[in-house]
Amino acid sequence: MKRLLAALLVLMMLAAVAGCAKETTPPPETTPPPAEPTPTPVEIVPQEITLWHSMSDDAGVLMEKFVKEFNEGIGAEKKITVTSIFQGAYADSTTKMRTVLQTEQYDQLPDVMQIDATGIVDYQTSGRAFTVDDALAADPSYDINELVNAPLKAWNYGNVQLGMPFSSSTTVMFYNKTLLDAAGITAAPTTFAEMITAAAALPKKTADGANLVAYAQIPNTPTLANWIGQLPGSGADSSYVVDNRNGRDGTATKLVCDTEGTLLRFLTEWKKMLDAGAVINSGTGLSDMFYAGQLVFYTTSTSNLSTILTSVDNRFEVGCAYYPRIDATAKFGATVSGSAMFMFNKDDAGKAAAAWEFVKYLASPEVQAEFSTGTGYFPICKGAYETDAYKAHVAEFPQFAVGVQQVDETSPDMMGVTVGPSRDFYLEIQNIVTAMAEGDLTPEETVTEMTTVLNGLLEQYNKANS
């Protein structure tokens, strides 16, 4: 028995020793996990980009101010420097762009360019477009819904947002309210018939003995888009001058206002105004005539408002009304015009990103509010309307609000005309309407002549640029 207890005691001691030995044995060596790679810092390369613009006078001064402030602020933070170059009128700038594209000297393209309707076809078919949609794909955090829909839509072609609206305007009617009050006319006319009535009630001479003109205009591409667009169309709330929704859904190939009867309807009412002496067929020197009190009704862009108020200098009260209608059955409205900022793909992602930063800056509430109050263009972003500066300016000069209100009431289907031979198209419309005004053509014959000439221009251009 004692031998058994002794054996058990020995076994227990051995087990205890074995247990202690197990607890103190170091764990087997294992391979440590690989260390996290050190992130490679993103190299911020300074970017120098070029802007071509067509802003002159007060708008030009503001443009240079915006470029300077960008370079000293956001640009300095992001190492972006913008060099601005004034390229003359939009048509001149477009000609320079076209030359660069035709000679394939793509390195001579600007990074950002201010373009109006005269250059949109060249940009769209350049093969070098870096569109707003392209920029948004790389910068999804930017909220495009903060922009006003009408000016944004003005630069959308085939459901592609080509450019960022910048200087947006519409056409309204300024008038000499002092003269109207003296003639007992209590409200600005809204239709061609009311223009005839008002013209008959106005004096024939100014107080200085100069001839008083009620209204002056030579219809052209934009004015046709406005007046024909005020009429209901086939399949749309607005009718169009050319097919493919005035060239928005595809290349314009022919007139549609001739076969739909809208062109004849306009010309018939316009001829009545001419015959009544309510309008003269003239398009030169109209601003100076208005400033001097020799022109009563003056239809022009809202962008001219600051200049008009300064030039009139309180010699008479300047009224502002909606763009007149063909007749009482037509809708109020006028197309959104002006320009937008377009970016180019120059095979340099860094420059494209820098261009987008600058374009976003120009669309910001602060810039748009200052640009609007200093010119007459209306802001393209919603936030600008909430700034104290914009609210105070409109309170002092209520004429600034008229264009914005008109845009709100304009049918979203109304579009400006986009055609390849834009300049020739514009001039031929003026030439043919002038022939009617001088008695060489009836309204019906004018329609026939326009159909032949304008369709010929479109066919010739499209064949040459197929």
Protein Blocks (a to p, Z undefined) as FASTA:
>chain_A
ZZmmmmmmmmmmmmmmmmmmmmmpccddddddddddddddddddddddddddfbehjllm
mmmmmmmmmmmmmmmmnopacddddebjfklmmmmmmmmmmnopaklpcfbdcddfklmm
mmmmnopaccfklmmmmmmmbcfklpcfklmmmmcghhiafbacfbdcdddddddfklmm
mnopabdcfbfklmmmmmmmpcfbdfkopacdfbdcdddfklmmmmmmmpccehiabdcf
bghhholnoccfbdfklmnommmmmmmmmmmmmmnopaccdfehklmmmmnopafbdcdd
fklmmmmmmmnnomaccdddddddfblmbccddddehdddddddehiaklmmmmmmmmmm
mmpmklmmmmmmmnopacfbfklmmpmklmmmmmmmmmlmmmmmmmmmpcfkbccdddfk
lmlmmmmmmmmmmmmmnopacfklmmmmmmmmmmmmmmmmmmmmZZ
